[in-house]
Amino acid sequence: MASTWRIGELRRRTGLTVRTLHHWDHVGLLRPSARTSSGHRLYDERDVGRLYRIVALRELGLPLETIGEGCRRRTARRSPSSTAAPPPS
């Protein structure tokens, strides 16, 4: 069974603020994979991997906008529709 973390747990483990995590969700940079029935954000292992990539790129000095563009391209490359063969002509 995959592990999930609430935002407070990520804050404690990463040192990021809840405000930063909320902002990244708001701008679409790091969206939680699920929410509880009461609306609390739940992050899975894939989300945490993305979080650490974002943090590493920020430490290299990249702006959030550039990081977001790179993440969207990476996600698009992984999506099944982007790898599907074109229909026959």
N, C-alpha and C positions, 0 to 999 in steps of 0.2 A: 504494500500500500504506500502510495506517495505521501511524503510529508507536506504539510501546509503550515504557513506562518501568518500570524496576524501582524498588523502594522507595528504594534508596540514591540513585538519580538524582533522584527527587522531593525527597528530603531536601536534597540539595545545591542544587537549583534553587529551592526554596521557603523554605529555612531552618527548616522544621518538623523535629521530631525523628522518628526511626523509631518511638519509643514512641508519639508522638501519632498517627502514621499507623496503627499497629497498633491503638490504642485506637478510632479512628474506624471501623476495619474491624470490630472486636469488637462495637461498639454499633450497627453497621449504617448509619453515617452516610456512609462512603466505602468501598464494597466494590470490590476490584479486579475488572476485567472478565474476567480470566483468571489462570491460574497455570501455571507451567512444570511439566514432568513431575516435577521435584524439589520442587514446592510453593511456589516463589518467586512473590510477587505480581507481576502485570503490569497496569499501568494504561494505558488507551488515551486518546485525545484527549478523549473525552466525560467520562471519569473526571477528567481534569485540569481540564476546565472546571468540573465540580462542585466539585473541590477549591478552586479559586479563588473560587467563590461562597461556600463555607463560610468561607474565610479572611476574605473581605470582610465577611460578616455577623458573624463573631466580632469583627472590628475595630470594628464598630458597637455592640458590647456585647450582642448576642443570645446567650442560653445555647444550648448544644448541643442540648438537648431541643427547643427552639423551632425551631432550624434543621432538625433531623431531621424534625419534623412538616411543615414547609414543603416540604422536599425530597420527602417521601413523597407529599404532595398533588400536587406538580408532576409526579412520575413517574406517578401514577395518571391525571392528565389526559392524559398523552402515550400511555398504553397503548392498544393497538388495541381491547381489550375495553371500555374506557370510552367510546369514540367510536362503537362499533357501534350500529346502529339496533336498537330493541327488536323482538322477534319479533311478527308480525302476530297480532291477537287473533281 
